[in-house]
Amino acid sequence: MAHSRPLPRPEVRCLVASILVTSAFSPALRGGQSGDSRGCLSKNPAAQFLKQAQDPRGSTDSRLSAYDKAVELCPNDLSLYIELTTLLVRTQRTQQALVWARRGLARWPGNRDLSRSLGVALLAEGHPQRALEVLQALPPDPQTTFELGMAHRALGDHANAQKELASAYAAGRKDPYLLYALVQEDRALGDREAGLKHFSALERDFPDSAWDHLLMGDVYADRHDSLGATREYRAAVAAQPSIPIAHFHLGRLAFDRGAYSEAASEFREELRLNPTFGDAHLYLGEALIRQAKNVEAVDQLKQAIALSPNSALAYQALATAQNASGHPDAALATLREGQTRFPQDGAFPAQLARLLLGQGRSVEAAQQAALAEELSQRNNPLHYAHKTSQGNATATPSSESEKVTVASQASHDRTTIDSALAPLRRCVEQKDTRCATAELARIHEVKVIVRVLRTEADGFFQV
C-alpha cells in the first residue's frame, strides 16, 4: 500500500503549539514544594499580585506581569515558576516559557512540572529531538506518553508516534485530537487496519466533532475533491472556531483555485489563532504577491523566515516581493543569504541571474546562470541523461521546474508544488499564450508529481 504524504513539519509545530499546550496540562502545584515561601505569598503586596496572576478573567499580559512581580517578591517559591511557565506554554509564548523553565530548573533540578513545560516548549519551538530527550526522562503517565508521541510525530518517526499515541489513548487519555493524530500516523505507516479502528473510534466516541470533520476534510483533499474538503473544513470551524489548521486548509484550497483575496482572509484568520505558524505567513505572502500587494507580502514573508528559517521558498518569495516593490538591492541580499543557507538549491542562482541581468550586470548574471545549470544537472541526473540520449543535452529546465523535481522525489508538500507552478499560473492569469507554452514545456516533471499524488491518495484507506 502506498504511504501518505508526510505531514509538513511546520504544520506539526502549529498543532503542537495549539493542541498540546491547551490539553490536560495540570502541574502538581503546592503540596510542600515551596518550602517556607508560602508565608511570603500570604502577605501583601505579593498576595495581591498572586490573586491577579491567577485570575482567569484577566488579560494574559496583566497576569504575566503580576507573576513577574510576585516572583520578584518571593523568588524562592517553586509554585510561582510552575504556574508562570504553564501560563506561558498555554498562551503559546513558548520562547519565554523556555527561559522561565530553565531558570526554575537551575534552582530545582529535575522538577517534573518544570521539565514538562520545558519539553512542551521545546517541541512547540521546533526542537523535537531535544524535547524528546527531556520528556523521556519524566516518569511515565498518559500525558507524558501523549507528549512523547507528539515529539516522535514531529520527528517523522511514525512507528514510535503511533505506538506512544495508541498507548496514551489506551491508558485513558480520551480526546479527539489524539485519535486524529493516530489516524494520520496510521496512514503514514500504511496501516489500514489500525487506521480504520481509530477512525471508527473517533466517529463513535466524538461524533460530529471538529476533529472528525477535519479528518474528513483531509480525506476529500487527498482525493482532490475540493468541494468536499471545503465543506468539511468549514464544518470543523463551525464546531470549534478555535481549531488550528482548518483555516489554513481553507486558504490553501482557495489559493489553489486562484481566489487569492479569499485565501488571504483565511490565512489571516489562521494567523490570528496561531501567530507562530510559519507556513501560514508564507502562503499569505504568496497570496499577496498574486494581488500585487508586495509591500504587505514583504512583511509576511519576513515573518515566515523568522519562524521557519529553513524554508527556501520563503527566501525566494521574499526576494520576488522585494524586487516587485522597488527594492532590488534588498532582493539581491535576500537571495544571497538564501544561497548561502541553501547552496545546493539551483533556484537561488537562477533567480539571481534574472535579477542581475535586469540590472545590466551581465557578467555576474552569466556566472549565476552557469551555477544554476550545474546544480540543475546535478540534482536531476536522470532527466539530463534522458535528454543526452535524445541528443539534446543542452536543454535547461527552469529553476521552478527544478523545485518541482525535488518535490516529486521528496515530500511532495503542497507549498513546494504551488510555488513551483506559480510562474505557469501567472502566465495563464495574464493570458500570455507564449509565456504559458514555454513555462509548461520547462516544467518537465509535473506528470511525476500528479502520478505520485494520485498514488498517495489511492493509498488513503477507504472510509
Secondary structure as GFF3:
##gff-version 3
##sequence-region A 1 463
A	DSSP	alpha_helix	9	19	.	.	.	ID=ss1
A	DSSP	three_ten_helix	20	22	.	.	.	ID=ss2
A	DSSP	three_ten_helix	35	37	.	.	.	ID=ss3
A	DSSP	alpha_helix	38	41	.	.	.	ID=ss4
A	DSSP	alpha_helix	46	54	.	.	.	ID=ss5
A	DSSP	alpha_helix	60	73	.	.	.	ID=ss6
A	DSSP	alpha_helix	78	90	.	.	.	ID=ss7
A	DSSP	alpha_helix	94	107	.	.	.	ID=ss8
A	DSSP	alpha_helix	112	124	.	.	.	ID=ss9
A	DSSP	alpha_helix	128	136	.	.	.	ID=ss10
A	DSSP	alpha_helix	142	155	.	.	.	ID=ss11
A	DSSP	alpha_helix	158	170	.	.	.	ID=ss12
A	DSSP	alpha_helix	176	189	.	.	.	ID=ss13
A	DSSP	alpha_helix	192	205	.	.	.	ID=ss14
A	DSSP	alpha_helix	210	222	.	.	.	ID=ss15
A	DSSP	alpha_helix	226	239	.	.	.	ID=ss16
A	DSSP	alpha_helix	246	256	.	.	.	ID=ss17
A	DSSP	alpha_helix	260	273	.	.	.	ID=ss18
A	DSSP	alpha_helix	278	290	.	.	.	ID=ss19
A	DSSP	alpha_helix	294	307	.	.	.	ID=ss20
A	DSSP	alpha_helix	312	324	.	.	.	ID=ss21
A	DSSP	alpha_helix	328	341	.	.	.	ID=ss22
A	DSSP	alpha_helix	347	358	.	.	.	ID=ss23
A	DSSP	alpha_helix	362	379	.	.	.	ID=ss24
A	DSSP	alpha_helix	381	389	.	.	.	ID=ss25
A	DSSP	alpha_helix	399	409	.	.	.	ID=ss26
A	DSSP	alpha_helix	414	429	.	.	.	ID=ss27
A	DSSP	alpha_helix	433	442	.	.	.	ID=ss28
A	DSSP	alpha_helix	446	459	.	.	.	ID=ss29
###
